[in-house]
Amino acid sequence: MVSKEKVTSKSQVSTYKPASKELATTTDLSSEAVQEITKALNPLIADAFALYVKTKNFHWHLSGSHFRDYHLLFDEQADQIFGDTDTLAERVRRVGGTTIRSISHISQLQTIEDDNNEFVPPGEMAQRLMADNQLLVVAQRAAHEVCNKHNDYATASELEVIIDNTERRKWFLFEVIQGLDNTK
């Protein structure tokens, strides 16, 4: 699991560059607001991509007695995470910022660690994904506060739905973990 300190230090990596005139969407938000909202959302997008890939990795590399249930759960969760990335990236663009451009950009901003283990037992997969979703929801709440501070209610509203999605994923994973004795 990644510490809260890593979340803070990684999100500082985000070097904000104002959008070029061709990409600078007109907004009534101040340039300071656009900068702070962009800096708050881009690491969330990077983490969502990292969590998407990790969730698909676990979806593809499952084994065990609950294969079908976990396989379907992880696929459903990955689809939801992927959808959330687009929602957040489009909000960044609508407020006048720019967003993720490449895999290397994601790796610079992500706080969720990649998982390259050869084999992870299914119960451990659920535990890792639950911890990552917990980390993500903390960062989402912090971004929500930034949006509220700048009266960006539309982005705050989108984040509320995304926070609920993340909490639902975390809940489902928590319940899976409760039954680990029957996952051998």
Stockholm file with secondary structure:
# STOCKHOLM 1.0

chainA/1-184         MVSKEKVTSKSQVSTYKPASKELATTTDLSSEAVQEITKALNPLIADAFALYVKTKNFHWHLSGSHFRDYHLLFDEQADQIFGDTDTLAERVRRVGGTTIRSISHISQLQTIEDDNNEFVPPGEMAQRLMADNQLLVVAQRAAHEVCNKHNDYATASELEVIIDNTERRKWFLFEVIQGLDNTK
#=GR chainA/1-184 SS CCCHHHHHHHHHHCCCCCCCTTTCCCCSSCHHHHHHHHHHHHHHHHHHHHHHHHHHHHHHTCCSTTHHHHHHHHHHHHHHHHHHHHHHHHHHHHTTCCCCCSHHHHHHHCCSCCCCCSCCCHHHHHHHHHHHHHHHHHHHHHHHHHHHHTTCHHHHHHHHHHHHHHHHHHHHHHHHHHTGGGCC
#=GC SS_cons         CCCHHHHHHHHHHCCCCCCCTTTCCCCSSCHHHHHHHHHHHHHHHHHHHHHHHHHHHHHHTCCSTTHHHHHHHHHHHHHHHHHHHHHHHHHHHHTTCCCCCSHHHHHHHCCSCCCCCSCCCHHHHHHHHHHHHHHHHHHHHHHHHHHHHTTCHHHHHHHHHHHHHHHHHHHHHHHHHHTGGGCC
//
